[in-house]
Amino acid sequence: MKKKLSLILSVIMVMTSLVACGQKSAKEEVKPSQEPVVARVASLKGPTSMGMVKFIKDEETSKDKAYEFTIANSVDEITPKLVKGEVDIAAVPANLASVVYNNTKGGIKTLSINTLGVLYIVSKDESIKNVSDLKGKTIYTSGKGASPEYVLNYILKSNKIDPAKDLNIVYKTEHTEALAALVNDPNGIAMLPEPFVSVAKAKNKDLNIALDMTKEWDKINGGKSNLVTGVVVAKKDFIKDHPEKIGDFLKKYKASIEYTNTNIEDASKLIGDKKIVPGPIAKLAIPKCNIKYIDGQEMKTSMDKYLKVLFDANPKSVGGKLPGEDFYYIQK
């Protein structure tokens, strides 16, 4: 009887051990949760970063670091990193997005438009009333090889002015350098984007906005094409691997842009804290910065028309050819 009881207990112990091992194996088969993805985001000093400041601030105070932000002075700092995959998401000039797309054989997609027209001609010369008045003048600006250069050339040529012969265009590396050249030249004229127009006017009360380049663009195109200044793009592989992160980014970025446009007082303080421009300047500039959030089909339609205008004027401005359908990220 004792032998039987001992045998039964032994069997129970063995079965218990097997069940425990089976449970352990089952647990081991469950894949561990992946490390949270930290998206590397780059933007430029100016409207793109101004629309992103609430997003950046919220991320800094968040326990879970999901994004890593960099604010660059020049697009030349961002483009190589985007091409090399050192950033995942970037705010860049609209035409440059097409150039990078072509150069990387479709390696990026456009997520949204973030800025429409923000370019202005500023000068002390009150005689400048029309584009034709720029003949024979010297204009300081930045953005060579990007939207500012091609927009300026397009508007000049459409008004029968040869950019290479009829005036002197001096390109600086950064907006701040163009601003400094303007301030130091008594007869200076500059094409600047907001918020740098407001910075210039704060430094020199005699400066006036002579021409609104968005209005000049609209005169030429009859309102059929928007002047798109900036967009947000992402690496195609990053979108494929982390679609949920892209969705989260766009949701938060849209909310941040809405915050900037509707809470100007508070947003301008954040902009000042990030040293994009001083807070008081940001407060003046935000209403004129044309900071927008446009995605989906509306984004695609606006970009298609804008890039077609640039392509017809100079194919090089968009990378030699118009981008394909896969250039756009349309959320489903």
PELINJO-V281483 format. One record per backbone hydrogen bond with DSSP energy under -1.0 kcal/mol. CO is the residue of the C=O (numbers start at 0). NH is the residue of the N-H. Records with the same first field share a line. If there is no record, write none. Layout:
# PELINJO-V281483
CO->NH / NH
This chain:
# PELINJO-V281483
0->4
1->5
2->6
3->7
4->8
5->9
6->10
7->11
8->12
9->13
10->14
11->15
12->16
13->17
14->18
15->19
16->20
17->21
18->22
19->23
20->24
21->25
22->26
23->27
24->28
38->67
39->87 / 88
40->69
41->90
42->71
43->48
45->49
46->50
51->55
52->56
53->57
54->58
55->59
56->60
63->65
65->38
67->40
69->42
71->44
73->76
74->78
77->81
78->82
79->83
80->85 / 86
87->234
88->41
89->232
91->230
92->96
94->98
95->99
96->100
97->101
98->102
99->103
100->105
101->104
106->235
108->233
109->328
111->231
112->293
113->291
114->228 / 229
117->193
118->212
119->191
120->209 / 210
121->189
122->207
124->127
126->128
129->132
130->133
131->134
133->136
136->167
138->169
139->190
140->171
142->145 / 148
145->149
146->150
147->151
148->152
149->153
150->154
151->155
152->156
153->157
155->160
156->159
161->165
165->135
167->138
169->140
173->177
174->178
175->179
176->180
177->181
178->182
179->183
184->187
188->139
189->121
191->119
192->195
194->198
195->199
196->200
197->201
198->202
199->203
203->206
207->122
210->120
211->215
212->216
213->217
214->218
215->219
216->220
217->221
220->223
225->227
228->93
229->113 / 114
230->91
231->110 / 111
232->89
233->108
234->238
235->239
236->240
237->241
241->245
242->246
243->247
244->248
245->249
246->250
247->251
248->252
249->253
250->254
251->255
252->256
253->257
254->258
255->259
256->260
257->261
258->262
262->266
263->267
264->268
265->269
266->270
267->271
268->272
269->273
270->275
271->274
277->281
278->282
279->283
280->284
281->285
284->287
285->288
289->115
293->112
294->298
295->299
296->300
297->301
298->302
299->303
300->304
301->305
302->306
303->307
304->308
305->309
306->310
307->311
308->312
309->313
313->316
314->317 / 319
315->318
323->326
324->327
326->109
